[in-house]
Amino acid sequence: FRSAGNARHRAGDYAAAIEMYRQALRVDPGSVAALHDRAITRSEFGDTAGAMADLDRAIALAPSTAALYFQRGYTRVYPIDYRTPPTRYAPAQADAAMADYAEAIRLDPRQQDARRGRFILLVVRRDLRAADDELVRWLADAPPPGQGEADLWRGVLLVIRGRDAEARAMLEPFLGRHPHSRAETERDLAALRALRR
């Protein structure tokens, strides 16, 4: 049932995916994987409360699984990017997401998604000094796999610091290798530059 749910999710048929995960949980009520997958689907389907309930239950069953804490933090603030207004989330909601991300990183220091989530949430909160510190720690402690992504984040750090020419030089090789990412990356960088003002 879980595999069928994953296939339905990939096809964008969230209601059918949720039903498949429900069936998987009927067979194995303690399936952390099915709870996790259903939580992701519920979140994308707009059922944040249901997603949070699934994640809380999964964490109770597997409290040392870093990915569950990342997903719960992400679900608290989904969707989010650099252009998200800081007033979109209540401070307690953002603080809880930061705590979930911190726990994911404590459990697995190489948890890239949680590190990325903390950084983006700090930017959204307009705390660029803390975002800068977070990114420096991330790149020192657990750089993203592959030189390209590490260069992307180093370029973002340079933009936050107002060193746009250096950022452009750092980012151009990455954008040359990933031309499909250029427009989105340029929008993100423009949003970051606007935050410096």
C-alpha positions as CSV (number, residue, x, y, z in Angstrom):
1,F,0.0,0.0,0.0
2,R,2.8,2.4,0.8
3,S,4.4,1.9,-2.6
4,A,1.1,2.6,-4.2
5,G,0.7,5.7,-2.1
6,N,4.1,6.9,-3.2
7,A,3.2,6.4,-6.9
8,R,-0.1,8.3,-6.4
9,H,1.8,11.1,-4.7
10,R,4.3,11.4,-7.6
11,A,1.4,11.5,-10.0
12,G,-0.1,14.4,-7.9
13,D,-3.2,12.4,-6.9
14,Y,-2.9,13.4,-3.2
15,A,-6.3,12.1,-2.1
16,A,-5.6,8.6,-3.5
17,A,-2.1,8.7,-2.0
18,I,-3.5,9.5,1.5
19,E,-5.9,6.7,1.2
20,M,-3.1,4.2,0.3
21,Y,-1.1,5.4,3.3
22,R,-4.2,4.9,5.5
23,Q,-4.4,1.4,4.2
24,A,-0.7,0.8,4.9
25,L,-1.2,2.1,8.4
26,R,-4.2,-0.2,8.9
27,V,-2.0,-3.1,8.1
28,D,1.0,-1.8,10.2
29,P,-0.1,1.0,12.6
30,G,3.5,1.5,13.7
31,S,4.9,2.2,10.2
32,V,7.0,5.3,10.7
33,A,7.7,5.4,6.9
34,A,4.0,5.4,6.1
35,L,3.3,8.1,8.6
36,H,6.2,10.2,7.2
37,D,5.0,9.8,3.6
38,R,1.4,10.6,4.5
39,A,2.5,13.7,6.4
40,I,4.4,15.0,3.4
41,T,1.4,14.3,1.2
42,R,-1.1,15.9,3.7
43,S,1.1,19.0,3.9
44,E,1.2,19.4,0.1
45,F,-2.6,18.7,0.0
46,G,-3.1,21.6,2.5
47,D,-3.9,19.5,5.6
48,T,-1.3,20.9,7.9
49,A,-3.1,19.7,11.1
50,G,-3.2,16.1,9.7
51,A,0.5,16.3,8.7
52,M,1.5,17.5,12.1
53,A,-0.5,14.7,13.8
54,D,1.3,12.1,11.6
55,L,4.7,13.6,12.3
56,D,4.1,13.8,16.1
57,R,3.0,10.2,16.1
58,A,6.0,9.2,14.0
59,I,8.4,11.1,16.3
60,A,6.9,9.3,19.3
61,L,7.6,6.0,17.6
62,A,11.1,6.9,16.3
63,P,12.4,9.9,18.4
64,S,16.0,9.6,17.0
65,T,15.1,10.0,13.3
66,A,16.4,13.3,12.1
67,A,14.3,13.4,8.9
68,L,11.1,13.5,11.0
69,Y,12.2,16.6,12.9
70,F,13.2,18.3,9.6
71,Q,9.8,17.4,8.1
72,R,7.9,18.7,11.1
73,G,9.8,22.0,11.1
74,Y,9.3,22.4,7.3
75,T,5.5,21.5,7.7
76,R,5.2,24.3,10.3
77,V,6.2,26.9,7.7
78,Y,5.4,25.3,4.3
79,P,5.6,26.8,1.7
80,I,8.6,29.2,2.3
81,D,11.3,30.9,0.2
82,Y,13.3,34.1,0.4
83,R,10.3,36.2,-0.9
84,T,8.0,35.0,2.0
85,P,6.9,38.0,4.1
86,P,8.1,37.8,7.7
87,T,4.6,38.4,9.0
88,R,3.3,35.1,7.4
89,Y,4.2,33.1,10.5
90,A,3.5,33.7,14.1
91,P,6.8,34.0,16.0
92,A,5.9,30.8,18.0
93,Q,5.4,28.9,14.8
94,A,8.8,30.0,13.4
95,D,10.5,29.3,16.7
96,A,9.1,25.8,16.8
97,A,10.3,25.2,13.3
98,M,13.8,26.4,14.3
99,A,13.7,24.1,17.3
100,D,12.7,21.1,15.0
101,Y,15.5,22.0,12.6
102,A,18.0,22.2,15.5
103,E,17.0,18.8,16.8
104,A,17.3,17.3,13.3
105,I,20.9,18.7,13.1
106,R,21.7,17.5,16.6
107,L,20.7,14.0,15.6
108,D,22.4,14.1,12.2
109,P,24.9,17.0,11.8
110,R,25.0,16.4,8.0
111,Q,21.2,16.9,7.7
112,Q,21.3,19.3,4.7
113,D,17.6,20.0,4.5
114,A,17.4,21.1,8.1
115,R,20.4,23.4,7.7
116,R,18.9,24.9,4.5
117,G,15.6,25.3,6.4
118,R,17.2,27.1,9.3
119,F,19.1,29.4,6.9
120,I,16.0,30.3,4.8
121,L,13.8,30.9,7.9
122,L,16.4,33.3,9.3
123,V,16.4,35.2,6.0
124,V,12.6,35.3,6.0
125,R,12.7,36.6,9.6
126,R,15.1,39.3,8.2
127,D,17.9,38.3,10.7
128,L,20.7,38.5,8.1
129,R,23.4,38.5,10.7
130,A,22.2,35.2,12.2
131,A,21.6,33.8,8.7
132,D,25.2,34.7,7.8
133,D,26.4,32.9,11.0
134,E,24.2,29.9,10.3
135,L,25.6,29.6,6.7
136,V,29.2,29.9,7.9
137,R,28.6,27.1,10.4
138,W,26.8,24.9,7.8
139,L,29.6,25.3,5.2
140,A,32.3,24.6,7.9
141,D,30.6,21.7,9.6
142,A,28.7,19.9,6.9
143,P,29.1,21.4,3.4
144,P,26.5,20.3,0.9
145,P,27.7,17.3,-1.2
146,G,29.1,18.3,-4.5
147,Q,31.1,21.5,-5.2
148,G,28.3,23.1,-7.2
149,E,25.8,23.3,-4.4
150,A,28.5,24.4,-1.9
151,D,29.5,27.2,-4.4
152,L,25.8,28.2,-4.7
153,W,25.5,28.7,-0.9
154,R,28.9,30.5,-0.7
155,G,27.6,32.8,-3.4
156,V,24.4,33.4,-1.4
157,L,26.6,34.2,1.6
158,L,28.5,36.8,-0.4
159,V,25.3,38.4,-1.5
160,I,24.1,38.7,2.1
161,R,27.4,40.4,2.9
162,G,26.9,42.8,0.0
163,R,29.8,41.5,-2.1
164,D,27.8,41.1,-5.3
165,A,30.7,41.0,-7.8
166,E,32.4,38.2,-5.9
167,A,29.0,36.4,-5.6
168,R,28.5,36.7,-9.4
169,A,32.0,35.2,-10.0
170,M,31.3,32.4,-7.5
171,L,27.8,31.6,-8.9
172,E,28.5,31.8,-12.7
173,P,30.1,28.4,-13.0
174,F,27.2,26.8,-11.1
175,L,24.6,28.6,-13.2
176,G,26.6,27.6,-16.4
177,R,26.3,23.9,-15.3
178,H,22.6,24.4,-14.3
179,P,21.1,26.8,-16.8
180,H,17.5,25.6,-15.9
181,S,18.2,27.1,-12.4
182,R,19.3,30.5,-13.6
183,A,15.9,32.3,-13.5
184,E,14.9,31.0,-10.1
185,T,18.4,31.7,-8.7
186,E,18.4,35.2,-10.1
187,R,15.0,35.9,-8.4
188,D,16.3,34.5,-5.1
189,L,19.4,36.7,-5.3
190,A,17.4,39.8,-6.1
191,A,15.2,39.1,-3.1
192,L,18.3,38.7,-0.9
193,R,19.8,42.0,-2.2
194,A,16.5,43.8,-1.4
195,L,16.6,42.5,2.2
196,R,19.9,44.3,2.7
197,R,18.4,47.7,2.2
